[in-house]
Structure formats: structure tokens, C-alpha cells
Amino acid sequence: MKIALFPDDYLPDSTLVHAKMFHELALEFKRLGHEPVIITPSHGKQTKRLQVDYLDGVEIWRFRNPPMRGQGKVKRVISETLLSLNAFLAIKNAKDISSFELCVNYSPTIFFGPLMHWFKRKAKTFNYLVLRDMFPQWVIDEGLISAKSPIASYFHFFEKLNYNASDCIGLMSPANVDYFRTLHSEYNNLQVLRNWADINPVSFSSQLIDIRKVYGLNDKVIFFYGGNIGHAQDMRNLLRLVKSMAPYSNAHFLFIGQGDEFELVKQAIAVENLHNLTLLPSINQDAYKEVLTQVDVGLFSLAKTHKAHNFPGKLLGYMLQSLPILGSVNPGNDLIDFINGQGAGWAYINGEDEALLTAAINLLKDKVLRVEMGMRGYDVLTANFSVKAAAQQITNTFLESNK
């Protein structure tokens, strides 16, 4: 079966977790005997409207599109709005479009909806939406835009297009399915599709990057945050932890990523004199994997005002490398059950600063505890979040629809 996959960013240059997840999904589809094709934007890096290349045997169609991230909010909205149009212009004359049977779309972004409608008309595809974040609802919840503003109406229009083009919508947890139903009761084509990851860990390596040597961290316990550094993560929450840990000279924090709060973190380091925090821009996935073999604790944070119950994809990378997890969630998030309940680390409601600090100190002082929690995290990963299970669920959903 020919399968088109639509991540809005992709390897080898992207550090975003969903880029890695979609590559792993494509590889698993390929292993199962299917023909996956990645259709993804170039982010302004190519002159041709369509460029075809390969990565690990996976065919990639990169269509020309302006860069999205790190360009400011207005430019990002414009760039994302152009996704479907530029993809259509790039691939409309491809001879084998009609041979696609299954489309796997990823949201956010919400702007592939028009393209999904075109695939359904052109090739009669079954469209599976992997829905990880309910945009624009979370930016409304955060007070970044008004629910009655023109921009909210604009976003809701494309959000509906995206949902209406989807034959099945996969959300990451039962709590998210329930929350989605409170917002969009008209959709019944819902199921739980958990995040996924390859379950083969990487051995220690420092060929591409040696964090401890380059930044003088050889004797430190490194608390690592990798991925989106944005409003949805509430980086101030982690900065409070960094500041509270300043008296512990053998602890160091390392943040690597990109997002709209990168400058906030950068300024906090300078203004608050946070010598125990190193901030780096995004690195490629191969280097990122190496970093995960060199650090000690995996950090995450979710804004407490979130209504959706997200499971950050970065946690799977931490679990894969048997790192204990430490972080904060929004109230009601069932992610706590997977971390605290399984003994894979500690998660608290965002704002429970003392509890978070106590957990960080315990992880700092007890190497055996770090190892034990990390091992339990890996067990949770293999039992619940394998890419094999995700690929099988998506293809089975497609096959069931044809009965």
C-alpha cells in the first residue's frame, strides 16, 4: 500500500520530536511492506518547487515553502497558511498521486486540511489525522488571542477543514478524547493513538558533540530539556527550578531547542545570573541522540492553563535512553499516571515548585535512584509506546474502513 505522510518538518535537519516520530513511522511502514512517501515543506531552503530525496530508504518529497519557525508569529501564520497551496502546486502533476491509498496527517499544523481534501477527491484516500495539540484552543486558553477575535475565527476555519477531511482522528490519551468531545461533539471518528518511538536505544557516543567536554560539565549531574522552547511549555516554570537549584554546585541544566520563549530564557540567564544553565539552539537529530546518552535527567514542562492533556513526545526520547523524568503538567493530565504511577520519575502540577525542587534534589543526590527510575521508564516505553503498535493501529483502522 502506498502511504503519504505529512509532517510539517522533517529530518535530517529538524530537531522537533514529531519529525523523528514520522521518520520512525515511515520506516516501520516500510518494514511492513508498504511504500511510505514523506510530503513536507522545505522551509525556504530550495530553489525547485519540488525536490525528491531519500533518507534511510524513505522517499521524501520536499515542496518549496517559506520558513515557519523562528520568523515571528505573523510570518509563521502566513507560511503555514501557504502549506496546502504550495504542496498542491508542487505535486499536482505527479503521475502516481492516484496510487496513494492512505494519508497520515499531523496536527499541529492545522493547515494541511485543504490538501487532505484534494487527496481524497483525487485519489480517494483514507485520511488519518494524528492530533497532538488542539490549536487554536490552547492559545485561546492561554489568553494569547481572544476567542471572538478575527484571527481565532480564521484559525477555527482551517481547524474545521482539517477535521472534516479526516476519516479518523487519533488523540494521545483517553482524557484528550473526552476533552475533544467537549469542544467538537459532532465528530465521532475518534480513537486513542498514543505517541510512539523506536525502542532500540543508542549506545553512548560523543563523536558529533561532547556536551561535558565542550562546556566543562564532566563532574556535573545534567538536567536536560530538549525540544520546543515556547509559551505552551511555560519555560518560566523550569527557570524557577534552575534558580532554586543554584546552591547545588554539582547540578547543571542544559536546554536545547527553539521557540518563542528562547529569548526569554536567554535574557533570564543574563539578568538573573543563572550560571547553572546552558542554552543552545537546535541541533540535528543525530547530535541530539548523542546528547541523550550524555545527560542524567530528562526535563519537561506544560503550561498549567492548558485544557488538553498532552503527552510531550520528548518524553519518549528520555525513556528510550533510560533517563528518569522530572517535570510539570497541567491539572487533570493523566500523564502523571505514566510517570509517578510507573515509577519512571516525578511529575507535578505546574506551580508545585517545592515538590519539583525536592524531587530534583533527590535525583541529584541518588545515582541509584536515577538508574532505577530510568529503567522503569524504558519498560513503560516498550509496553505502551512502540512504533510497531502505532503503525499497526493506523493500518488496521484503514483496513477496517474497507470492510
C-alpha positions in Angstrom: 0.0 0.0 0.0 1.2 3.5 -0.8 1.1 5.8 2.1 1.6 9.6 2.2 2.8 11.2 5.5 2.6 14.9 6.2 4.8 16.2 8.9 5.4 20.0 8.7 9.1 19.4 9.5 11.4 16.5 8.9 14.8 15.0 9.2 17.8 15.3 8.9 17.8 19.0 9.9 14.8 19.2 12.2 15.1 18.7 16.0 11.4 18.6 16.5 10.1 15.4 18.1 7.4 14.8 15.6 9.9 14.9 12.7 11.7 12.0 14.3 8.4 10.2 15.1 7.3 10.4 11.5 10.6 9.1 10.2 10.3 6.1 12.6 6.7 5.6 11.5 7.7 5.7 7.8 10.5 3.1 8.5 8.0 0.9 10.2 5.5 1.1 7.3 8.4 0.2 5.0 9.4 -2.7 7.2 5.7 -3.9 6.9 6.0 -3.9 3.1 4.2 -0.6 2.4 5.5 2.3 0.3 5.7 5.4 2.5 6.3 8.8 1.0 7.0 11.8 3.2 5.5 15.1 1.8 6.9 18.0 3.8 7.9 21.7 3.3 11.4 22.9 2.6 11.3 25.9 4.9 12.8 28.2 2.2 15.9 26.1 1.5 15.4 25.1 -2.1 15.0 26.7 -5.5 12.9 23.9 -7.2 9.2 23.8 -6.4 9.6 20.0 -5.7 12.7 18.2 -4.7 12.8 14.4 -4.1 15.4 12.8 -1.9 15.8 9.8 0.4 16.7 9.1 4.0 17.3 5.6 5.2 15.4 4.4 2.1 12.4 6.5 2.8 11.3 8.7 -0.2 10.8 12.4 0.7 9.0 15.0 -1.4 10.1 18.4 -0.2 7.9 21.2 -1.6 9.1 24.8 -1.6 7.6 26.9 1.2 8.8 29.9 3.3 10.4 29.1 6.7 7.9 28.8 9.5 9.7 28.7 12.9 11.8 31.5 14.3 10.4 34.1 11.9 7.9 35.8 14.2 4.2 35.0 14.7 2.8 36.9 11.6 5.3 35.3 9.2 4.7 31.9 10.7 0.9 32.2 10.1 1.5 33.3 6.5 3.9 30.5 5.9 1.7 27.8 7.4 -1.3 29.1 5.5 0.6 28.5 2.3 1.4 24.9 3.1 -1.5 23.3 1.2 -1.2 25.6 -1.8 2.5 25.2 -2.2 2.3 21.4 -1.7 -0.5 21.2 -4.3 1.5 23.3 -6.8 4.5 21.1 -6.3 2.8 17.7 -6.6 -0.3 18.2 -8.7 1.2 16.8 -11.8 2.9 13.8 -10.2 1.9 10.7 -12.1 1.4 8.5 -9.1 -0.8 10.6 -6.9 -3.8 8.4 -7.6 -1.9 5.4 -6.3 -1.9 6.6 -2.7 -4.4 4.8 -0.5 -3.7 6.2 2.9 -2.7 9.7 4.1 -1.3 10.2 7.6 -1.6 13.9 8.6 -0.1 15.5 11.7 -1.6 18.4 13.7 -0.4 20.9 14.6 -0.2 22.3 11.9 -3.9 22.8 11.1 -3.2 24.0 7.5 -2.9 20.7 5.6 -6.7 20.3 5.6 -7.2 21.7 2.1 -4.5 19.3 0.8 -6.2 16.4 2.5 -9.5 17.2 0.8 -7.7 17.3 -2.5 -6.1 13.9 -1.9 -9.5 12.5 -1.0 -11.0 13.8 -4.2 -8.0 12.9 -6.4 -7.1 9.5 -5.1 -10.0 8.6 -2.8 -7.6 8.3 0.1 -8.4 7.3 3.7 -7.1 10.2 5.8 -5.8 9.6 9.3 -5.2 12.6 11.4 -2.6 12.3 14.2 -3.9 15.1 16.5 -1.4 16.0 19.2 -2.5 19.6 20.1 -5.8 21.3 19.8 -4.9 24.5 18.1 -6.2 27.2 18.3 -7.9 26.2 21.6 -4.7 26.2 23.7 -3.7 29.7 22.6 -7.2 30.9 23.5 -6.9 29.2 26.9 -3.5 30.9 27.4 -5.1 34.3 26.6 -2.8 34.9 23.7 -5.8 35.6 21.4 -9.4 36.3 22.1 -12.0 33.6 21.4 -14.1 36.1 19.5 -11.2 37.7 17.5 -10.9 37.6 13.7 -7.7 35.6 14.0 -9.4 33.0 16.2 -12.2 32.7 13.5 -9.5 32.3 10.9 -7.8 29.5 12.7 -11.1 27.8 13.6 -12.0 27.8 9.9 -8.8 25.8 9.0 -9.1 23.6 12.0 -12.6 22.5 10.9 -11.3 21.9 7.3 -8.6 19.7 8.8 -11.1 17.7 10.9 -13.6 17.4 8.1 -11.0 16.0 5.8 -10.2 13.2 8.3 -11.7 9.8 8.3 -10.2 9.0 11.7 -8.7 11.3 14.3 -6.2 9.8 16.7 -5.6 11.6 20.0 -2.9 10.7 22.5 -4.9 9.8 25.6 -8.4 8.9 26.8 -8.5 12.3 28.6 -7.8 14.1 25.4 -10.6 12.2 23.6 -13.0 13.3 26.3 -11.8 16.9 26.1 -12.0 16.9 22.3 -15.7 15.8 22.5 -16.5 18.7 24.8 -15.2 21.1 22.1 -16.3 19.2 19.0 -19.2 16.9 19.8 -20.1 16.5 16.1 -17.1 14.2 15.5 -17.4 10.5 16.4 -14.5 9.2 14.4 -12.1 9.3 17.3 -9.6 6.9 18.8 -6.7 6.9 21.2 -3.4 6.7 19.3 -0.5 7.1 21.7 2.8 8.7 20.8 5.4 6.3 19.6 9.1 5.8 19.4 11.7 3.3 18.2 12.5 1.1 21.2 16.2 0.5 20.3 18.4 2.8 22.5 21.5 4.4 21.2 24.9 3.5 22.8 26.9 6.2 24.4 28.5 8.4 21.8 30.3 11.8 21.6 31.5 11.8 18.0 29.3 14.7 16.9 29.0 16.6 20.1 30.6 16.2 23.6 28.5 18.3 25.9 30.5 17.6 29.0 33.9 18.3 27.4 32.9 21.4 25.5 31.0 23.1 28.3 33.1 21.8 31.2 30.4 19.6 32.8 32.4 16.5 33.4 31.6 16.3 37.1 28.0 17.6 36.8 24.6 15.9 37.0 23.0 17.3 33.9 19.2 18.0 33.9 18.3 18.2 30.2 15.4 19.8 28.4 15.2 19.3 24.6 12.6 20.5 22.1 10.2 23.3 21.8 11.1 26.3 24.0 7.7 28.1 23.8 4.7 29.5 25.5 3.0 26.2 25.7 5.8 24.8 27.8 5.9 27.7 30.2 9.7 28.0 30.4 9.4 30.2 33.5 8.4 27.1 35.4 11.7 25.5 34.6 13.6 28.7 35.1 12.3 28.8 38.7 13.7 25.3 39.2 17.0 26.4 37.7 17.2 29.3 40.1 16.3 27.2 43.1 19.0 24.7 42.3 21.7 27.3 42.1 23.2 26.4 45.5 23.9 22.9 44.3 27.2 23.2 42.5 27.2 19.7 41.1 23.9 20.2 39.2 23.7 21.8 35.8 20.8 22.5 33.4 21.0 22.2 29.7 18.3 23.5 27.4 18.5 22.8 23.6 15.8 23.8 21.2 13.9 26.6 19.5 10.6 28.5 20.1 9.0 31.8 21.0 10.4 31.7 24.6 14.1 31.1 23.6 14.9 34.8 24.0 13.1 34.8 27.4 15.4 32.1 28.6 18.4 33.8 27.1 17.5 37.0 28.9 16.9 35.3 32.2 20.3 33.7 32.1 21.9 37.2 31.8 19.6 39.1 34.1 19.3 36.5 36.9 22.9 35.4 36.5 22.0 31.7 36.0 25.5 30.2 35.7 24.0 26.7 36.2 22.1 26.9 32.9 23.4 26.4 29.4 21.1 27.3 26.5 21.8 26.1 23.0 19.9 26.4 19.7 18.5 23.4 17.9 20.9 20.7 16.7 20.3 17.9 14.2 18.8 14.6 15.3 22.0 12.6 15.2 23.7 15.1 17.6 20.5 15.2 19.7 20.6 11.4 20.1 24.2 11.7 21.3 23.3 14.3 23.9 20.7 12.0 25.3 23.4 9.4 26.0 25.5 12.0 27.9 22.9 13.6 30.3 21.3 12.3 33.5 17.7 13.5 33.9 15.1 14.4 31.3 13.0 17.6 31.9 9.6 18.7 30.6 7.0 21.3 31.3 3.4 22.1 30.3 1.6 25.3 30.9 -0.8 24.9 33.8 -3.5 26.8 31.8 -3.7 24.1 29.2 -7.0 22.3 29.0 -5.8 19.5 26.7 -3.8 16.7 28.2 -0.7 16.4 26.1 2.0 13.8 26.3 5.1 15.6 25.1 7.0 13.5 22.5 10.3 14.4 24.1 9.5 12.0 27.0 9.8 9.0 24.6 13.4 10.0 23.8 14.1 10.3 27.5 12.5 6.9 28.2 14.4 5.3 25.2 17.7 6.2 26.8 16.6 5.2 30.3 16.6 8.7 31.7 14.5 9.4 34.8 11.8 12.1 34.1 11.1 15.2 36.0 8.6 17.8 35.1 5.3 19.7 35.4 1.8 19.1 33.9 -1.5 20.9 33.7 -4.2 19.9 36.2 -6.0 16.7 35.3 -3.3 15.4 32.9 -3.2 11.6 33.0 0.5 11.8 32.1 1.1 11.7 35.8 -0.1 8.1 35.9 2.6 7.1 33.4 5.4 8.8 35.3 4.6 8.7 39.0 2.4 5.7 38.9 5.0 3.6 37.0 8.0 4.9 39.0 9.6 6.4 35.9 10.3 9.7 37.6 8.3 12.5 39.1 5.6 14.9 37.6 3.7 17.5 39.5 1.1 20.2 38.7 2.8 23.3 37.3 3.2 25.6 40.3 4.1 23.0 42.8 7.6 24.4 42.9 8.7 23.0 46.3 7.7 19.4 45.3 9.5 19.8 42.0 12.6 21.1 43.7 12.6 18.3 46.3 12.4 15.7 43.5 15.2 17.4 41.6 17.4 17.3 44.7 16.6 13.6 45.3 17.6 12.8 41.7 20.7 14.9 42.0 22.0 13.1 45.1 21.0 9.5 44.3 22.5 7.9 41.2 21.0 4.5 42.0 17.5 6.2 42.1 18.2 7.8 38.7 19.2 4.4 37.2 16.2 2.6 38.7 13.7 5.2 37.5 15.3 5.3 34.1 15.0 1.6 33.7 11.3 1.7 34.7 10.8 4.4 32.1 12.2 2.2 29.4 9.8 -0.6 30.4 6.9 1.9 30.2 8.0 2.9 26.7 8.3 -0.7 25.4 4.9 -1.7 26.9 2.9 1.3 25.7 4.6 3.4 23.0 6.2 1.3 20.3 6.2 2.5 16.7 5.2 -1.0 15.7 1.9 -0.7 17.6 1.2 2.7 16.2 1.8 1.6 12.6 -0.3 -1.5 13.1 -3.2 0.6 14.6 -3.2 3.1 11.7 -3.2 0.4 9.0 -5.8 -1.7 10.8 -8.1 1.3 11.1 -7.7 1.8 7.3 -8.4 -1.9 6.6 -11.4 -1.9 8.9 -12.9 1.0 7.0 -12.8 -1.0 3.7 -14.8 -3.9 5.1 
